[in-house]
Amino acid sequence: MLSDRIQRIGFSPTMKISAKATAMKAEGVDVLDLSVGEPDFPTPENIRQAAKRAIDQNFTKYTANDGILPLRQAICKKLKEDNGLEYEPDEIIVSTGAKNCLYNLSVALFNKGDEAIIPAPYWVSYPAMVSLAKGNPVYVETKEENGFRITPKELSAAISPSTKALILNNPCNPTGAAYTRDELMELAKICFDEGILVISDEIYEKLVYDGFSFVSFAALGKKIKEQTIVINGVSKAFSMTGWRLGYAAGPKEYIMGMSKVQSHNTSNASSISQMAALEALTGPQHEIPRMVTEFQMRRNYMIDRIRGIPGVSCYEPRGAFYLFPNVRSYFNKEYEGMQIRNSYGMAYYLLKHAHVAVVPGEAFGAEGYIRLSYATSMDNIVKAMDRIARALAKLEPTREAKAISLNNTITQKKDFVETEVHVGPELRDALVAEAENHLAHDAYYEWNANILGVVIQLRTNLPHLYDFWLENWYPAQLESDLEPHGVIYAVGWIPGREPRAYYHAETRTGIFFKSAYYGQLRSLALGMADDIMSRMSTTYSVRGLGLDFDGSGLMLIAPKGTGKATFFANLLRHPKSKLVTDDIVFVRLNGKAAIADAPERKLYMQTNFVEKFPDLAPLFDKSKCENVVMSRDECVNGPCQRSTGSGGLDNCRLDRGSPFCYEASPKSRVMLDPYWIGGTNKHAKRTNLRWVMLLKNDPISPIIVKPTPAEAVRFCEEGLSQSGPMRSEPFFNPHLLTNSNDRVDSRRRFYEKLFAIAQPYFINLGAGDKDEVQKQINKVVGI
């Protein structure tokens, strides 16, 4: 499983949109690409020749980690002559692009919980880099009427004791905002007084217009220079984006930290690119003003055209090569049934109907805008503006309200914390006292759930957990003196506490702190119910997917990664099938019968099941949800994000402008009433287990094998994963709280009896394709 920090970030939206435009062009679609973030001019001839000489002279080996000395000396000279800055070569590091410099600095700088202030709109990668370094991005929304420049008042308001850095892009991608010396001085005074480091991304410094005078942040004074790391490179000014060469200048301490990080990932930048960059900085500079003149002409034309479109406003950028028009007035309009709800919807509409690629403002933290690049030919700009104007003119007010809202709760913790089960009586008493001390009377919720006769009482101060708890379970009898079999304390924020969970078996007490994630509460309740029932009777929980066929039950048991949901969805579609459970049943052995009961009133299921069963989407729309992705940059669905062609564009709800997506994360859940799936005839609360199918990847054996009960028990007890890193989850049941030897022995004996009643089957997924496997499964159950 991927790390939490990777699952918190998505792919770069700008790169994905550009890839889609490229794929559509390859399919023969006449797409005009205004999404690109690179000059359309060729790299100057003298720079190309320098690279060729490097190859001819066999300058193709490793170099010093921080870059060759002549290049670092040339960077020092450039900074002195252009920016009035004095640096030594050991205060310079050369990396594979300015982006790599920023990443190395983030890793070297931020500790867990450190905050980085990022003015919005921002370049898409800033927040991801801070998050990857375990820091926290803090966004400051700038205003269009202020030219999208952060004000001293806005900066001061964002500062907290955890603030470590300000990331300032000057000139800015995507707005083109640039700061005068006076404006920078006001920000510098605050940063100096507060001891905040400034990360000054100056990659667009050469691309400024109308005689604007660029000032480097580090040039504001000697003191602020000691708190500033300047990020720059050759990509934009010299049209060298593919050469991947950037550099950073700053105090030795920070450069050394970046060097350590770089030494363990990319090592040195390309030796050939370094020689090309050396020529770029020391050779003729006449191509830069020619490029700036061309960009300014394009900017002027594009801004005149965009401002001529009714309802669109646009700040006139001082630098870079982007416009960032406000298109909010076209939201909630439609064309041929397609409603524009947000900037992603606008970008999708323009690509689909105008064949113009733009970047949605939400990708930059600014909903209501789109980014247009004028780093393309004037001919393309003229055609693109014509198409955009025509496409926007076609949008009309919606005839009927089509607003989509979702009853969705986002929790800070979206996964399980480990439950400590070796809790002594003294620790248990201390934990209960701590929990009760933080359950204030005016924010206290209590409810008894009936889990197949076991009463579990919830005591919490978290409304979301209480709400889902009531939805999930059948209520116990409403008696004031009813004694529950077990109690769970779920307590929210406590100063200084990390999210933790505990279970004390003797008193049947569960406790967890600092998590509003309902999955944690539900799993603890199921584990407690299993522990109580299995000690009091012959009833044990069985984790799997359950269906009923005319009174005969089927359980599909499998580790993660076997694709069991596909077969389950196909079986569920059969008219003879009834849904029993999507996760767990409690099985009671009664003579020659294995009676399986579904313990839940509503199913707490993964929303990405709609990928296998699309008919559930409208049911989810009216159900209570948890952690459904509401923003494109929160999507972690890798296969969807990697799709690029025109078909891939249509497959993504968020790219089409939907306000949420059920498939964007495996951690999003819904509380679904099973009767909604197909009425009372499509759901069974109880079934008599007849078949237990154990899915595994075994390419040698036949698709279906009847194991002995002992073989089936051994497979379940081992609980080995079938894909990814090898790990064991006894009986494939993550809800089990106690796996002591005596409890495992007891559960093993139960499974031996179960498999003597219900016939076990090994389903070997590696022995055939999915269709053939499905046929064999259907044959066993007689459908």
C-alpha positions in Angstrom: 0.0 0.0 0.0 1.3 3.5 -0.9 2.3 5.9 1.9 -0.2 8.4 3.3 1.7 11.3 1.9 1.6 9.9 -1.6 -2.1 9.2 -1.3 -2.6 12.9 -0.2 -1.4 14.2 -3.5 -2.5 13.8 -7.1 -0.8 14.1 -10.5 0.1 17.6 -11.7 -3.1 18.9 -13.3 -1.2 21.0 -15.9 0.8 18.1 -17.1 -2.3 15.9 -17.3 -4.3 18.4 -19.4 -1.3 19.0 -21.7 -1.0 15.2 -22.1 -4.8 15.0 -23.0 -4.4 17.7 -25.6 -1.4 15.9 -27.1 -3.3 12.6 -27.2 -6.3 14.2 -28.9 -4.0 15.7 -31.5 -2.6 12.2 -32.1 -6.1 11.0 -32.7 -6.6 13.6 -35.4 -8.5 16.2 -33.4 -7.5 19.8 -34.2 -6.7 20.9 -30.6 -5.3 24.4 -29.9 -3.2 24.1 -26.7 -3.3 27.1 -24.3 -2.4 24.9 -21.3 1.4 24.7 -21.9 3.8 26.3 -19.5 6.9 26.5 -21.8 8.0 29.0 -24.5 7.3 27.9 -28.0 10.6 29.3 -29.3 13.6 27.0 -30.0 16.5 26.9 -27.7 19.0 29.5 -29.1 21.6 28.1 -31.6 24.7 29.0 -29.5 23.3 27.0 -26.5 22.5 23.9 -28.7 26.0 24.1 -30.1 27.5 24.1 -26.6 25.6 21.0 -25.8 26.8 19.3 -29.0 30.4 20.2 -28.1 30.0 18.7 -24.7 28.9 15.4 -26.3 31.7 15.5 -28.9 34.2 16.2 -26.1 32.8 13.2 -24.1 31.7 15.5 -21.3 29.0 12.9 -20.4 30.1 11.6 -17.0 29.0 12.4 -13.5 29.9 15.8 -12.2 30.1 17.3 -8.7 26.8 16.9 -6.9 26.1 20.6 -6.7 27.1 21.3 -10.3 30.3 22.1 -12.1 32.3 25.0 -10.7 32.3 27.1 -13.9 28.5 27.0 -14.0 28.2 28.0 -10.3 30.6 30.8 -10.9 28.6 31.9 -13.9 25.4 31.9 -11.7 27.2 34.0 -9.1 28.2 36.5 -11.9 24.6 36.6 -13.2 23.1 37.2 -9.8 25.6 40.1 -9.2 25.2 41.8 -12.6 21.4 41.3 -13.0 20.2 41.4 -9.4 22.9 43.1 -7.4 23.5 40.0 -5.2 26.8 38.7 -3.9 27.1 34.9 -3.6 30.0 32.4 -3.5 29.9 29.2 -5.5 29.3 27.2 -2.3 26.1 29.1 -1.8 24.8 27.8 -5.2 23.4 24.4 -6.1 22.5 23.3 -9.6 19.7 20.7 -9.9 17.5 19.0 -12.6 15.2 22.0 -12.9 13.9 24.7 -10.6 11.2 22.2 -9.6 13.8 19.8 -8.3 15.4 22.7 -6.4 12.1 23.4 -4.7 11.5 19.8 -3.8 15.0 19.4 -2.4 14.6 22.5 -0.3 11.2 21.4 1.0 12.6 18.0 2.1 15.6 19.7 3.7 13.5 22.4 5.4 10.2 21.3 6.7 9.5 19.1 9.7 6.2 17.5 10.4 3.7 20.2 11.2 5.8 23.1 9.9 3.7 25.6 7.9 4.5 27.2 4.6 2.4 30.2 3.6 1.5 30.0 -0.1 -0.4 32.9 -1.8 -3.2 31.7 -4.0 -3.4 31.4 -6.9 -0.3 29.3 -6.7 1.8 27.1 -9.0 0.3 23.7 -8.7 3.3 21.9 -7.3 4.0 24.1 -4.2 1.4 22.5 -1.9 2.3 18.9 -3.0 6.0 19.5 -2.3 5.3 20.9 1.2 2.9 17.9 1.9 5.5 15.4 0.7 7.9 16.9 3.1 5.3 16.5 5.8 4.7 20.2 6.2 1.4 21.9 6.1 0.5 24.4 3.2 -1.3 27.5 4.5 -3.1 29.3 1.7 -3.7 33.0 1.5 -6.3 33.9 -1.1 -5.2 37.0 -3.0 -7.7 39.3 -4.7 -8.1 40.1 -8.4 -8.6 43.8 -7.6 -5.1 43.7 -5.9 -3.5 42.2 -9.0 -3.3 38.8 -7.2 -0.5 40.1 -5.0 -0.5 39.2 -1.3 -0.8 42.2 1.0 1.1 42.8 4.2 -2.1 42.5 6.2 -3.0 39.2 4.5 0.5 37.9 5.2 0.5 38.9 8.9 -2.9 37.3 9.4 -1.6 33.9 8.1 1.4 33.7 10.4 1.2 31.3 13.3 3.8 29.8 15.7 4.3 27.0 13.2 5.0 29.2 10.2 8.4 28.4 8.8 8.4 29.9 5.3 6.7 32.0 2.7 6.8 30.7 -0.8 6.6 33.6 -3.2 6.4 33.2 -7.0 7.5 36.5 -8.6 6.4 36.9 -11.4 3.6 34.4 -10.7 2.3 31.4 -12.5 -0.7 31.5 -13.2 -1.6 35.1 -12.8 1.5 37.0 -14.1 1.5 39.1 -10.9 4.8 40.8 -10.1 5.9 42.9 -7.2 7.5 46.3 -7.1 10.4 47.0 -4.7 8.2 48.9 -2.3 5.7 46.0 -2.3 8.4 43.5 -1.6 9.9 45.7 1.2 6.6 45.6 3.1 6.6 41.8 2.9 10.3 41.5 3.8 9.9 43.6 7.0 7.2 41.2 8.2 9.2 38.1 7.3 12.3 39.5 9.0 10.5 40.5 12.2 8.8 37.1 12.4 11.9 35.1 11.5 10.2 33.5 8.5 12.3 32.1 5.6 11.4 33.3 2.1 11.5 30.9 -0.8 11.6 33.2 -3.8 10.8 31.4 -7.0 12.1 33.8 -9.7 12.0 31.6 -12.8 10.0 34.2 -14.8 12.2 37.1 -13.9 13.3 37.9 -17.5 9.7 37.8 -18.8 8.3 41.1 -17.6 6.5 43.7 -19.7 5.8 47.4 -20.2 9.2 48.4 -18.7 8.5 46.7 -15.4 11.6 46.6 -13.2 12.1 43.2 -11.6 13.6 43.1 -8.1 14.9 39.9 -6.5 13.7 39.4 -2.9 17.2 38.7 -1.7 18.3 42.1 -3.1 16.2 44.0 -0.5 18.9 44.1 2.0 21.7 42.1 3.7 19.5 40.9 6.6 16.6 39.6 4.5 19.1 38.0 2.1 20.1 35.7 5.0 16.5 34.6 5.2 16.0 34.1 1.5 16.6 31.2 -0.9 16.4 32.3 -4.5 15.1 29.7 -7.0 15.8 30.2 -10.7 16.8 28.4 -13.9 17.2 28.5 -17.6 13.9 26.9 -18.7 11.8 30.0 -19.3 14.3 32.8 -20.3 16.3 30.6 -22.6 13.5 28.3 -23.8 15.2 25.2 -22.3 12.3 23.5 -20.4 13.3 20.0 -21.6 17.0 20.5 -20.6 16.0 20.3 -16.9 18.4 22.7 -15.4 17.7 25.0 -12.4 19.6 26.5 -9.5 19.2 27.8 -6.0 21.2 30.5 -4.2 21.1 31.0 -0.5 22.8 30.7 2.9 25.3 27.8 3.0 23.2 26.0 5.7 20.2 25.6 3.4 22.3 24.8 0.2 24.1 22.1 2.1 20.8 20.6 3.2 19.5 20.6 -0.4 22.8 19.0 -1.5 22.3 16.2 1.0 18.9 15.5 -0.4 20.1 15.7 -4.0 23.0 13.4 -3.4 20.5 10.6 -2.6 18.0 11.1 -5.4 19.1 12.7 -8.7 22.7 13.4 -7.9 24.1 16.0 -10.3 22.1 17.6 -13.2 22.9 16.4 -16.7 26.5 17.2 -17.6 25.4 18.2 -21.1 22.7 20.5 -19.8 25.2 22.1 -17.4 27.4 23.0 -20.3 24.4 24.3 -22.3 23.4 26.4 -19.2 26.9 27.8 -18.9 26.7 29.1 -22.5 23.2 30.4 -21.8 24.4 32.5 -18.9 27.7 33.7 -20.4 26.9 33.8 -24.1 24.8 36.3 -26.2 21.5 37.4 -24.5 19.8 39.0 -27.5 17.2 36.3 -27.9 15.6 37.2 -24.5 14.4 40.7 -25.5 13.1 39.4 -28.8 11.1 36.8 -27.0 9.8 39.3 -24.5 8.7 41.6 -27.3 6.8 38.8 -29.0 5.2 37.7 -25.7 4.1 41.2 -24.9 2.4 41.5 -28.4 0.6 38.2 -27.8 -0.4 39.2 -24.3 -1.9 42.5 -25.6 -3.9 40.8 -28.3 -5.2 38.1 -26.0 -6.2 40.4 -23.2 -8.1 42.6 -25.6 -9.9 39.6 -26.9 -10.7 38.1 -23.6 -12.0 41.4 -22.1 -14.2 41.7 -25.1 -16.2 38.6 -24.1 -19.2 39.6 -22.1 -19.0 38.7 -18.4 -15.3 38.0 -18.4 -12.8 40.1 -16.4 -9.0 39.7 -16.6 -6.1 41.2 -14.7 -3.3 42.5 -17.0 -0.2 40.5 -16.1 3.1 42.2 -15.4 5.1 39.1 -16.2 5.3 35.3 -17.2 3.2 34.3 -20.2 -0.3 33.6 -18.8 -3.7 35.2 -18.5 -6.0 34.3 -15.7 -9.5 35.4 -16.7 -12.5 35.3 -14.4 -15.2 33.2 -16.0 -17.4 32.7 -13.0 -20.3 34.4 -14.7 -20.6 31.4 -17.1 -21.1 28.9 -14.2 -24.5 27.4 -13.9 -25.0 27.8 -17.7 -25.3 24.9 -20.1 -24.9 23.8 -23.7 -26.6 20.7 -25.1 -27.4 19.4 -21.6 -23.8 20.0 -20.3 -23.9 22.3 -17.2 -20.8 24.3 -16.3 -20.5 24.1 -12.5 -16.9 25.0 -11.9 -13.5 25.7 -13.6 -12.9 22.0 -14.3 -16.3 21.9 -16.0 -15.3 25.0 -18.0 -12.0 23.5 -19.0 -13.7 20.2 -20.0 -16.3 22.1 -22.0 -13.7 24.2 -23.9 -11.6 21.1 -24.7 -14.7 19.0 -25.7 -16.6 21.6 -27.7 -14.1 24.2 -28.7 -11.0 22.0 -28.9 -9.0 24.5 -26.9 -7.0 23.2 -23.9 -6.9 25.5 -20.9 -6.2 24.8 -17.2 -8.9 25.1 -14.6 -8.3 27.7 -11.9 -9.1 25.3 -9.1 -5.8 23.5 -10.0 -4.1 26.7 -8.8 -6.3 27.1 -5.7 -8.6 29.8 -7.4 -12.0 28.6 -8.4 -13.8 30.7 -11.0 -10.8 31.2 -13.2 -9.0 29.5 -16.1 -5.4 29.8 -17.1 -4.6 30.7 -20.7 -1.0 30.5 -22.0 0.2 32.8 -24.8 3.3 30.7 -25.2 2.1 29.6 -28.7 2.0 31.2 -32.1 -0.1 34.3 -32.8 -2.0 32.3 -35.4 -3.0 29.7 -32.8 -4.0 32.5 -30.3 -6.3 34.1 -32.9 -8.0 30.8 -33.7 -8.2 29.8 -30.0 -9.8 33.1 -29.0 -12.3 32.8 -31.8 -13.2 29.4 -30.6 -13.5 30.3 -26.9 -15.7 33.3 -27.7 -18.0 31.2 -29.8 -18.2 28.4 -27.2 -19.0 30.8 -24.4 -21.6 32.5 -26.5 -23.4 29.2 -26.8 -23.9 28.8 -23.1 -27.4 29.6 -21.9 -28.9 29.8 -18.4 -30.1 26.4 -17.2 -33.8 25.9 -17.6 -34.0 23.9 -14.4 -31.9 23.9 -11.3 -29.4 21.1 -11.4 -27.4 21.8 -8.3 -25.8 18.7 -6.9 -25.1 18.6 -3.2 -23.8 15.6 -1.2 -24.3 14.8 2.5 -20.6 14.2 2.9 -18.3 14.5 6.0 -14.6 15.0 5.5 -12.5 13.6 8.5 -9.0 14.6 9.2 -8.0 11.0 9.8 -9.1 8.8 6.9 -7.7 5.4 7.9 -7.3 3.1 10.9 -5.0 3.6 13.8 -3.6 0.5 15.4 -5.6 -0.8 18.3 -3.6 -1.7 21.4 -5.2 -4.8 23.0 -2.6 -5.5 25.8 -4.1 -3.0 28.2 -3.9 -3.6 31.9 -6.6 -2.6 34.3 -4.8 0.4 35.6 -4.2 1.8 32.1 -7.8 1.0 31.2 -9.1 3.0 34.2 -6.7 5.9 33.4 -7.9 6.0 29.8 -11.5 5.9 30.7 -11.0 8.7 33.2 -9.2 10.8 30.5 -12.0 10.1 28.0 -14.8 11.0 30.4 -13.0 14.1 31.5 -13.2 15.4 27.8 -16.8 14.4 27.2 -18.4 17.7 28.1 -22.1 17.5 29.1 -23.1 20.0 26.3 -21.4 18.0 23.6 -22.1 14.4 24.7 -23.8 11.7 22.6 -24.7 8.2 23.7 -26.5 5.4 22.0 -26.9 1.6 22.4 -26.5 -0.5 19.3 -27.8 -4.0 19.0 -25.3 -6.1 17.1 -27.2 -9.5 16.8 -28.1 -9.4 20.5 -24.8 -7.9 21.7 -25.4 -4.4 23.1 -22.5 -2.0 22.4 -22.9 1.5 23.9 -21.2 4.5 22.2 -20.1 7.5 24.3 -18.7 10.3 22.2 -18.4 14.0 21.6 -18.2 13.7 17.8 -21.5 14.3 16.0 -20.4 12.6 12.8 -19.6 9.3 14.7 -22.9 9.5 16.5 -24.8 10.2 13.3 -23.3 7.2 11.4 -23.6 5.0 14.5 -27.4 5.5 14.5 -27.5 4.8 10.8 -25.4 1.7 10.9 -26.9 -0.4 13.6 -30.3 -1.6 14.9 -31.1 0.1 18.2 -31.1 -1.8 21.4 -34.1 -1.7 23.7 -34.8 1.8 25.1 -34.5 1.0 28.7 -32.9 3.4 31.2 -31.3 0.6 33.2 -30.1 -1.5 30.3 -26.6 -2.7 30.9 -24.5 -2.9 27.7 -22.2 -5.8 27.0 -19.5 -3.4 26.0 -18.8 0.4 25.9 -16.8 2.4 23.4 -15.4 5.9 24.2 -14.7 7.9 21.0 -13.2 11.3 22.0 -12.2 14.0 19.6 -9.4 16.6 20.0 -7.2 16.3 23.1 -4.1 18.6 23.4 -0.9 16.6 23.0 -2.5 13.3 22.1 -1.8 11.3 19.0 -4.6 9.3 17.4 -4.7 5.9 19.3 -7.1 3.1 20.0 -7.3 0.6 22.9 -9.3 -2.4 23.9 -9.6 -4.0 27.3 -11.1 -7.5 26.9 -11.9 -8.2 30.6 -14.2 -5.1 30.9 -15.1 -5.1 27.2 -14.1 -1.5 26.9 -13.0 0.2 23.7 -11.4 3.6 23.6 -10.0 5.8 20.8 -8.8 9.4 20.6 -8.5 12.1 18.0 -10.2 10.3 15.1 -13.7 11.1 13.6 -13.2 8.3 11.0 -16.2 6.1 11.3 -14.4 3.0 10.0 -12.4 3.0 13.2 -15.5 3.0 15.4 -17.3 0.4 13.3 -14.3 -2.0 13.2 -13.9 -1.7 17.0 -17.6 -2.4 17.5 -17.5 -5.5 15.2 -14.3 -6.7 16.9 -15.9 -6.4 20.3 -19.1 -8.1 19.2 -17.1 -11.0 17.8 -15.0 -11.2 21.0 -18.1 -11.3 23.2 -20.2 -13.7 21.0 -17.4 -16.1 20.4 -16.7 -16.4 24.1 -20.4 -16.8 25.0 -21.6 -19.1 22.2 -20.5 -20.8 18.9 -21.0 -17.6 16.9 -18.0 -16.1 15.1 -17.6 -13.4 12.6 -16.6 -14.3 9.0 -15.2 -11.6 6.8 -16.2 -11.7 3.2 -18.8 -10.9 0.6 -22.1 -12.6 1.1 -25.0 -13.5 -1.3 -28.1 -15.7 -1.0 -29.6 -17.8 -3.8 -33.0 -19.2 -2.9 -32.0 -19.7 0.8 -28.5 -21.1 0.0 -25.7 -18.8 1.0 -22.4 -18.1 -0.7 -19.4 -16.3 0.9 -16.5 -15.0 -1.2 -13.4 -14.8 1.0 -10.2 -13.3 -0.4 -7.3 -11.0 0.4 -6.9 -7.6 -1.0 -5.9 -7.3 -4.7 -7.7 -10.5 -5.9 -10.5 -8.5 -7.6 -13.3 -10.2 -5.7 -15.5 -7.1 -6.1 -15.8 -7.8 -9.8 -17.2 -11.3 -9.3 -19.4 -10.1 -6.4 -20.9 -7.4 -8.6 -21.6 -9.9 -11.4 -23.3 -12.3 -9.1 -25.3 -9.5 -7.5 -26.7 -8.6 -10.9 -28.3 -12.0 -11.3 -32.1 -12.0 -10.7 -31.9 -14.9 -8.3 -29.3 -13.4 -6.0 -29.9 -11.4 -2.8 -27.3 -9.3 -1.1 -26.4 -10.4 2.4 -23.2 -8.4 3.1 -20.4 -6.5 1.5 -18.1 -7.1 4.4 -19.0 -9.3 7.3 -21.5 -11.9 8.7 -21.7 -13.6 12.0 -22.1 -17.4 11.6 -23.8 -19.7 14.1 -23.3 -23.4 13.7 -26.5 -25.3 14.4 -26.2 -29.0 13.8 -25.7 -29.4 10.0 -26.5 -25.8 9.3 -24.2 -22.7 9.2 -26.6 -19.8 9.7 -25.0 -16.5 8.6 -26.6 -13.2 9.9 -25.8 -9.7 8.6 -25.2 -7.6 11.7 -25.8 -4.1 10.1 -28.9 -2.2 9.4 -27.1 -0.2 6.7 -23.9 -1.1 4.8 -20.8 1.0 5.3 -19.3 0.4 1.9 -16.6 1.8 -0.3 -18.0 4.2 -2.8 -15.5 3.1 -5.5 -17.7 0.0 -5.8 -19.6 2.0 -8.4 -16.9 1.2 -10.8 -18.2 -2.4 -10.8 -21.8 -1.5 -10.2 -22.7 1.9 -11.7 -26.3 1.7 -10.8 -25.4 2.5 -7.2 -24.3 6.0 -8.0 -27.7 7.6 -7.7 -28.3 5.8 -4.5 -25.1 7.1 -3.1 -26.2 10.6 -4.1 -29.0 10.5 -1.5 -27.1 8.6 1.2 -24.7 9.8 4.0 -21.1 9.8 2.8 -17.7 10.0 4.4 -14.5 11.3 2.8 -15.9 11.4 -0.8 -13.4 13.4 -2.9 -14.8 16.9 -3.7 -11.7 18.4 -5.4 -9.7 17.3 -8.4 -6.4 17.7 -6.6 -7.5 15.2 -3.9 -8.0 12.4 -6.4 -5.8 9.4 -5.9 -7.2 7.2 -8.5 -4.0 6.5 -10.4 -5.4 4.7 -13.5 -8.0 7.4 -14.0 -5.5 10.2 -13.6 -3.1 8.5 -16.0 -5.7 8.3 -18.8 -5.0 10.9 -21.4 -7.0 10.4 -24.6 -10.4 11.9 -25.5 -12.0 8.7 -24.0 -10.0 9.2 -20.8 -11.3 12.8 -20.5 -14.9 11.6 -20.7 -14.2 8.9 -18.0 -13.3 11.4 -15.2 -16.2 13.0 -13.4 -14.0 15.7 -11.8 -12.5 16.6 -15.2 -16.1 17.1 -16.5 -16.8 19.5 -13.7 -18.6 17.2 -11.2 -18.5 18.5 -7.7 -17.5 15.1 -6.4 -16.3 11.6 -7.5 -17.0 8.2 -5.9 -14.1 6.5 -7.6 -11.4 9.1 -6.7 -10.3 7.4 -3.5 -10.5 3.9 -1.9 -11.0 5.6 1.5 -14.4 7.2 0.7 -17.4 5.5 2.2 -21.2 5.6 2.0 -23.9 4.4 4.5 -26.2 2.6 2.1 -29.6 1.0 2.9 -29.4 -2.4 1.2 -33.1 -2.4 0.4 -32.5 0.6 -1.9 -30.5 -1.7 -4.3 -33.5 -3.7 -5.4 -36.1 -3.7 -2.8 -37.0 -6.3 -0.2 -36.5 -9.0 -2.7 -32.9 -8.2 -3.3 -31.6 -8.3 0.3 -31.5 -11.1 2.8 -30.6 -10.6 6.5 -29.9 -14.3 7.0 -28.8 -17.2 4.8 -27.8 -20.8 5.3 -24.2 -21.0 4.1 -23.7 -23.7 1.4 -20.6 -22.6 -0.4 -17.4 -20.7 0.7 -15.2 -19.6 -2.2 -11.6 -18.8 -1.3 -10.0 -16.7 -4.0 -6.3 -17.0 -4.7 -3.8 -16.6 -7.4 -2.6 -20.0 -8.4 -1.7 -20.3 -12.2 -0.8 -24.0 -11.9 -4.0 -25.5 -10.4 -7.4 -25.7 -12.2 -9.7 -22.7 -11.9 -11.8 -24.5 -9.2 -10.4 -27.0 -6.7 -12.3 -28.6 -3.8 -9.8 -28.5 -0.9 -10.1 -30.6 2.3 -11.5 -28.7 5.3 -8.0 -28.7 6.8 -6.5 -27.1 3.6 -9.3 -24.4 3.6 -8.7 -23.7 7.3 -5.0 -23.4 6.8 -5.5 -20.9 3.9 -7.8 -18.8 6.0 -5.7 -18.9 9.1 -2.5 -17.9 7.3 -4.4 -14.9 5.7 -1.6 -14.2 3.3 -1.9 -11.4 0.8 -2.0 -12.4 -2.9 -0.4 -9.3 -4.3 2.0 -6.6 -3.2 4.2 -7.1 -0.1 3.6 -10.4 1.6 1.7 -9.8 4.8 -0.6 -11.9 7.0 -4.1 -11.0 8.3 -5.5 -14.1 10.1 -8.7 -15.3 8.6 -8.6 -12.2 6.3 -10.5 -10.4 9.1 -9.1 -7.0 10.1 -11.8 -6.5 12.7 -10.4 -9.2 15.1 -9.1 -7.7 18.3 -7.5 -10.6 20.0 -5.3 -13.2 18.3 -3.9 -14.9 21.3 -3.1 -18.6 20.9 -6.3 -19.7 22.7 -8.5 -17.4 20.6 -6.8 -18.5 17.3 -7.3 -22.2 18.4 -10.9 -21.5 19.1 -11.4 -19.8 15.7 -9.6 -22.6 13.9 -12.0 -25.2 15.4 -14.9 -23.1 14.3 -13.7 -22.9 10.7 -13.1 -26.7 10.7 -16.7 -27.2 11.6 -17.8 -24.5 9.2 -16.0 -26.2 6.2 -17.5 -29.5 7.2 -20.9 -28.0 6.6 -20.4 -25.4 3.8 -18.3 -26.7 0.9 -15.1 -24.8 0.5 -13.7 -24.1 -3.0 -10.3 -22.6 -4.1 -10.9 -20.2 -7.0 -7.6 -19.9 -8.8 -7.7 -16.5 -10.6 -4.4 -17.1 -12.3 -5.7 -20.2 -14.1 -8.1 -18.4 -16.5 -9.5 -15.0 -17.6 -12.2 -13.3 -15.6 -15.0 -14.5 -17.8 -14.0 -18.1 -17.5 -13.6 -17.8 -13.7 -17.1 -16.2 -13.5 -18.6 -19.0 -15.5 -17.1 -21.6 -13.1 -18.4 -19.7 -10.1 -21.9 -19.4 -11.6 -21.9 -23.1 -12.4 -21.2 -24.0 -8.8 -24.1 -22.0 -7.5 -26.4 -23.2 -10.3 -27.1 -19.9 -12.2 
